[in-house]
Amino acid sequence: MKKTKEKLARKESITVGFLYDATRNRFHLRKLNGEKGFGNIIKDKNLHRPGLALAGYVELFTYDRVQMIGNTEIRYLKSLTPEQRKKSFLTLLQFKIPCIILTHDNVLGDDLLQAAADHGIPIFGTPYETTKIAYFLADFLDDQFALQAVLHGSFVDVYGVGVLLSGRSGIGKSEIALDLVERGHRLVADDVVMVTRKGEGILMGSGTDLVKHFMEIRGLGLIDVRSMFGIRAIRFQKRVEIIVELEEWKRADDYTRTGLEDHITKILDTEITLVKLPIFPGKNVTVITEVIALNYLLKHYGYDAAKEFSKRLEGAIAEKKGGNRVIDYFEHDFE
């Protein structure tokens, strides 16, 4: 198993202001007590519901997470007298909470909203149910704090398969990617590919804000694939499923001939299929890349051509067939 060279990166924190700006339209967040506390730092991707803390038990209160108050917490607060309600809510405010999100269009009294503002804790509201907003927000935060790798290559969606072309600088990755785009496939990123680990065994690749879908073609310069080929020629993100490593053909090297053995590499401790592809002048690497993607799809749906041929070969040997001809009688088919 080969380990692909990668440059790792990870966000250590985000601000509450960034969270609000990035998700207010997506999750229909609205400010309930102003913008005081928008500089508060979020360092944890997990969420927390402060039901026990409101009841007075704070020994295990993970206050440094985004707090979500739903129907259960609101009904508990409403069951208290105004004095008890404020005392209960102030129990939360003694901690450095990044922010609080009220779900399901729940509301708090103006006195509680003002108390939170005085402590520098912003409160947001959303019409989403608690379980729904928790799912969406946890996914967003997981993206923000996920481990990332920066890879050098060209990343293309070929027949729905994410193919990352890698190899030394100048070997022709961008030219192959451009040829694939010309044949109807979709460019995700060129030169700099940001790979993010999503959950177990899933890697997502994308470009950078600066480069986006620009490509550098040696001898020609920079081209804008989106402007030149249209919106259908690009994607902003795609799952990384195959790495095709391009290298100059060397007579002394041993290359696979049957495909019975799968080669695997690791990116961010996640296993990815690796195809080492020797190239030389005149070899149609674009078509071979398409075949690599199609063969991956066949394997994904349960058909492995190499194993199928091996079974036929073993069967023929067992039956002691010569295997000299495919057809014994042409039946007047002389076309």
C-alpha positions as CSV (number, residue, x, y, z in Angstrom):
1,M,0.0,0.0,0.0
2,K,1.3,3.4,-1.0
3,K,1.0,6.6,1.0
4,T,0.2,9.6,-1.2
5,K,2.1,12.8,-0.5
6,E,-0.1,15.4,1.1
7,K,0.1,18.7,2.8
8,L,-2.3,18.7,5.8
9,A,-4.5,21.6,7.0
10,R,-7.2,22.0,9.6
11,K,-9.2,24.9,11.0
12,E,-8.6,25.4,14.7
13,S,-11.7,27.6,15.2
14,I,-14.3,29.8,13.6
15,T,-16.2,32.9,14.9
16,V,-19.9,33.1,15.6
17,G,-20.0,35.9,13.0
18,F,-18.7,33.5,10.4
19,L,-21.2,30.9,11.4
20,Y,-24.0,33.3,11.1
21,D,-22.9,34.8,7.7
22,A,-22.3,31.4,6.2
23,T,-25.6,29.7,7.3
24,R,-28.2,32.5,7.8
25,N,-29.8,31.9,4.4
26,R,-29.2,28.2,4.4
27,F,-30.7,27.6,7.9
28,H,-32.9,30.7,8.1
29,L,-31.1,32.1,11.1
30,R,-32.1,35.4,12.4
31,K,-30.5,37.6,15.1
32,L,-32.6,38.0,18.2
33,N,-30.4,40.2,20.4
34,G,-28.1,42.1,18.1
35,E,-24.5,41.4,17.0
36,K,-22.7,41.6,20.3
37,G,-20.5,38.5,20.7
38,F,-20.1,37.8,17.0
39,G,-16.4,37.6,17.7
40,N,-16.9,34.6,20.1
41,I,-14.8,31.6,19.1
42,I,-16.2,28.2,18.3
43,K,-13.6,25.4,18.7
44,D,-15.8,22.3,18.8
45,K,-17.7,20.8,15.9
46,N,-20.2,19.2,18.3
47,L,-23.5,20.7,19.5
48,H,-25.0,20.7,23.0
49,R,-28.5,21.0,24.5
50,P,-28.3,22.6,27.9
51,G,-31.3,21.0,29.6
52,L,-29.4,19.8,32.7
53,A,-27.6,23.1,33.0
54,L,-30.9,25.0,33.0
55,A,-32.0,22.7,35.8
56,G,-28.9,23.6,37.8
57,Y,-26.5,20.7,37.1
58,V,-23.4,22.1,35.5
59,E,-20.6,19.7,36.4
60,L,-20.7,18.1,32.9
61,F,-21.8,21.2,31.0
62,T,-19.9,21.5,27.7
63,Y,-20.4,25.2,27.5
64,D,-17.8,25.8,24.8
65,R,-20.1,24.3,22.1
66,V,-22.9,25.9,20.2
67,Q,-26.0,25.5,22.5
68,M,-29.4,24.5,21.1
69,I,-32.6,25.2,23.0
70,G,-35.6,23.4,21.7
71,N,-39.2,22.7,22.8
72,T,-38.1,20.7,25.9
73,E,-36.0,23.5,27.3
74,I,-38.5,26.2,26.5
75,R,-41.3,24.2,28.2
76,Y,-39.2,23.8,31.3
77,L,-38.5,27.5,31.4
78,K,-42.2,28.3,30.9
79,S,-43.0,26.1,33.9
80,L,-41.0,28.3,36.2
81,T,-41.9,31.6,37.8
82,P,-40.4,34.7,36.2
83,E,-37.8,34.9,39.0
84,Q,-36.9,31.2,38.7
85,R,-36.8,31.5,34.9
86,K,-34.3,34.3,35.0
87,K,-32.2,32.6,37.6
88,S,-32.2,29.3,35.6
89,F,-31.2,31.2,32.4
90,L,-28.5,33.1,34.2
91,T,-27.0,29.8,35.1
92,L,-26.0,29.4,31.5
93,L,-24.8,32.9,31.1
94,Q,-22.1,32.5,33.7
95,F,-20.2,30.4,31.2
96,K,-18.4,31.6,28.0
97,I,-20.9,30.2,25.6
98,P,-20.2,30.9,21.9
99,C,-23.9,31.4,21.0
100,I,-27.4,30.0,21.5
101,I,-29.8,28.8,18.8
102,L,-33.5,28.7,19.5
103,T,-35.2,26.1,17.3
104,H,-38.8,25.6,16.0
105,D,-39.5,29.4,16.1
106,N,-39.3,29.3,19.9
107,V,-38.9,32.7,21.7
108,L,-37.4,34.0,24.9
109,G,-38.5,37.0,26.9
110,D,-36.9,40.4,26.2
111,D,-35.3,40.3,29.7
112,L,-33.5,37.1,28.9
113,L,-32.4,38.2,25.5
114,Q,-31.0,41.4,27.0
115,A,-29.2,39.4,29.7
116,A,-27.5,37.3,27.1
117,A,-26.5,40.4,25.1
118,D,-25.1,41.9,28.3
119,H,-22.9,38.8,28.7
120,G,-21.8,38.9,25.1
121,I,-23.7,35.8,24.0
122,P,-25.6,36.1,20.7
123,I,-28.9,34.3,20.4
124,F,-30.3,33.2,17.0
125,G,-33.7,31.8,16.0
126,T,-34.6,29.3,13.3
127,P,-37.9,27.8,12.2
128,Y,-36.3,24.4,11.8
129,E,-37.1,21.6,14.3
130,T,-34.3,20.7,16.7
131,T,-33.3,17.4,15.1
132,K,-33.3,18.9,11.6
133,I,-31.2,22.0,12.4
134,A,-28.9,19.8,14.5
135,Y,-28.3,17.5,11.5
136,F,-27.6,20.4,9.1
137,L,-25.5,22.4,11.5
138,A,-23.4,19.4,12.7
139,D,-22.7,18.7,9.0
140,F,-21.6,22.3,8.4
141,L,-19.3,22.3,11.5
142,D,-17.9,19.0,10.5
143,D,-16.9,20.5,7.2
144,Q,-15.3,23.5,8.9
145,F,-13.2,21.4,11.3
146,A,-12.5,18.5,9.1
147,L,-8.9,17.5,8.3
148,Q,-7.9,18.6,4.8
149,A,-5.1,17.7,2.4
150,V,-3.7,19.8,-0.4
151,L,-2.8,17.7,-3.4
152,H,-1.1,18.7,-6.7
153,G,-3.1,17.3,-9.7
154,S,-6.1,17.6,-11.9
155,F,-9.5,16.4,-10.6
156,V,-12.2,15.4,-13.1
157,D,-15.6,13.9,-12.9
158,V,-15.5,11.1,-15.5
159,Y,-18.8,9.2,-16.0
160,G,-19.7,10.2,-12.4
161,V,-16.5,8.9,-11.0
162,G,-14.1,11.3,-9.3
163,V,-10.7,10.7,-11.0
164,L,-7.6,12.6,-9.6
165,L,-4.8,12.7,-12.1
166,S,-1.4,12.9,-10.3
167,G,2.2,12.9,-11.4
168,R,5.3,15.1,-11.7
169,S,4.9,18.7,-12.8
170,G,4.8,19.0,-16.6
171,I,3.8,15.4,-17.3
172,G,0.5,16.5,-18.9
173,K,-2.2,16.3,-16.2
174,S,-3.9,19.5,-17.3
175,E,-3.8,18.6,-20.9
176,I,-5.5,15.2,-20.2
177,A,-8.1,17.0,-18.0
178,L,-8.8,19.5,-20.8
179,D,-9.2,16.7,-23.3
180,L,-11.7,15.0,-20.9
181,V,-13.6,18.2,-20.6
182,E,-13.7,18.4,-24.4
183,R,-15.2,14.9,-24.5
184,G,-18.1,16.0,-22.2
185,H,-16.7,15.3,-18.7
186,R,-16.5,17.8,-15.9
187,L,-13.6,19.6,-14.3
188,V,-13.6,20.0,-10.6
189,A,-10.2,21.5,-9.9
190,D,-6.8,21.9,-11.6
191,D,-3.3,22.2,-10.1
192,V,-4.4,22.6,-6.5
193,V,-7.0,20.1,-5.2
194,M,-8.4,20.5,-1.7
195,V,-9.4,17.1,-0.3
196,T,-11.6,16.9,2.8
197,R,-12.4,13.8,4.8
198,K,-16.1,13.4,5.3
199,G,-17.0,10.7,7.8
200,E,-15.5,7.3,7.5
201,G,-14.1,6.4,4.1
202,I,-15.3,9.4,2.2
203,L,-13.0,12.0,0.7
204,M,-14.4,15.1,-1.1
205,G,-12.3,17.1,-3.5
206,S,-12.7,20.7,-4.6
207,G,-10.7,23.7,-5.9
208,T,-9.8,26.9,-4.2
209,D,-11.6,30.2,-4.3
210,L,-8.7,31.8,-6.1
211,V,-8.1,29.3,-8.9
212,K,-11.6,27.8,-9.2
213,H,-11.9,26.4,-12.8
214,F,-8.9,28.1,-14.4
215,M,-6.3,25.9,-16.0
216,E,-2.7,26.5,-17.0
217,I,-1.8,24.9,-20.3
218,R,1.9,25.1,-21.1
219,G,2.5,27.0,-24.3
220,L,-1.0,28.6,-24.2
221,G,-1.4,30.1,-20.8
222,L,-4.4,30.4,-18.5
223,I,-7.9,29.5,-19.7
224,D,-11.3,29.7,-18.0
225,V,-13.0,26.3,-18.5
226,R,-16.4,27.6,-17.2
227,S,-16.4,30.6,-19.6
228,M,-15.1,28.5,-22.5
229,F,-17.1,25.3,-22.2
230,G,-20.1,26.4,-20.1
231,I,-21.6,25.5,-16.8
232,R,-22.0,21.8,-17.8
233,A,-18.2,21.4,-18.0
234,I,-17.5,22.0,-14.3
235,R,-18.3,20.8,-10.8
236,F,-17.5,22.6,-7.6
237,Q,-17.0,19.4,-5.6
238,K,-16.8,15.6,-6.1
239,R,-16.0,12.5,-4.2
240,V,-12.4,11.3,-4.8
241,E,-12.6,7.6,-5.9
242,I,-9.6,6.9,-8.0
243,I,-6.1,8.3,-8.2
244,V,-4.5,7.8,-11.7
245,E,-0.7,8.3,-11.2
246,L,0.9,9.2,-14.5
247,E,4.6,8.3,-15.0
248,E,6.9,7.9,-17.9
249,W,7.1,4.3,-19.2
250,K,10.2,2.5,-18.2
251,R,11.2,-0.8,-19.9
252,A,12.7,-2.1,-16.6
253,D,9.6,-1.5,-14.5
254,D,6.9,-4.1,-13.9
255,Y,3.4,-3.0,-14.7
256,T,0.2,-4.9,-14.0
257,R,-1.1,-6.9,-17.0
258,T,-4.2,-8.7,-15.5
259,G,-5.7,-6.3,-13.0
260,L,-6.3,-9.2,-10.5
261,E,-4.6,-7.2,-7.8
262,D,-6.0,-3.9,-6.7
263,H,-3.5,-1.2,-5.7
264,I,-4.4,1.1,-2.8
265,T,-3.1,4.4,-1.6
266,K,-3.9,6.4,1.5
267,I,-5.0,10.0,1.8
268,L,-6.0,11.3,5.2
269,D,-5.9,7.7,6.5
270,T,-8.6,6.7,3.9
271,E,-8.0,4.0,1.3
272,I,-8.3,5.1,-2.3
273,T,-8.0,3.0,-5.5
274,L,-4.6,3.7,-7.2
275,V,-3.9,3.1,-10.9
276,K,-0.3,3.5,-12.0
277,L,-0.5,4.5,-15.7
278,P,2.7,4.4,-17.8
279,I,2.6,6.9,-20.6
280,F,4.6,7.5,-23.8
281,P,4.1,9.5,-27.0
282,G,1.1,8.3,-29.0
283,K,-0.7,6.6,-26.1
284,N,-4.3,7.8,-25.8
285,V,-4.4,8.5,-22.1
286,T,-7.7,10.2,-22.3
287,V,-9.6,7.2,-23.5
288,I,-7.7,5.0,-21.0
289,T,-8.8,7.3,-18.2
290,E,-12.4,6.9,-19.4
291,V,-12.0,3.1,-19.4
292,I,-10.5,3.3,-15.9
293,A,-13.6,5.1,-14.7
294,L,-16.0,2.6,-16.5
295,N,-14.1,-0.3,-15.1
296,Y,-14.4,1.1,-11.6
297,L,-18.1,1.4,-12.1
298,L,-18.3,-2.2,-13.2
299,K,-16.4,-3.3,-10.1
300,H,-18.7,-1.1,-8.0
301,Y,-21.7,-3.0,-9.4
302,G,-20.2,-6.4,-8.9
303,Y,-18.5,-7.2,-12.2
304,D,-14.7,-7.6,-12.2
305,A,-13.4,-8.3,-15.8
306,A,-10.0,-9.7,-14.5
307,K,-11.7,-12.1,-12.1
308,E,-14.3,-13.2,-14.7
309,F,-11.5,-14.0,-17.2
310,S,-9.6,-15.9,-14.5
311,K,-12.7,-18.0,-13.9
312,R,-13.1,-18.8,-17.6
313,L,-9.5,-19.7,-17.8
314,E,-9.6,-22.0,-14.8
315,G,-12.8,-23.6,-16.2
316,A,-11.2,-24.2,-19.6
317,I,-8.2,-25.8,-18.0
318,A,-10.4,-28.0,-15.9
319,E,-12.4,-29.1,-19.0
320,K,-9.1,-29.4,-21.0
321,K,-10.5,-27.3,-23.8
322,G,-8.1,-26.1,-26.4
323,G,-9.7,-22.7,-26.8
324,N,-8.4,-22.2,-30.3
325,R,-11.5,-20.7,-31.9
326,V,-14.4,-18.6,-30.6
327,I,-16.9,-19.9,-33.3
328,D,-16.8,-23.4,-34.8
329,Y,-19.3,-22.8,-37.6
330,F,-20.1,-19.5,-39.4
331,E,-23.6,-20.5,-40.5
332,H,-23.4,-18.6,-43.8
333,D,-22.5,-15.4,-42.0
334,F,-19.9,-14.0,-44.5
335,E,-20.3,-10.3,-43.7
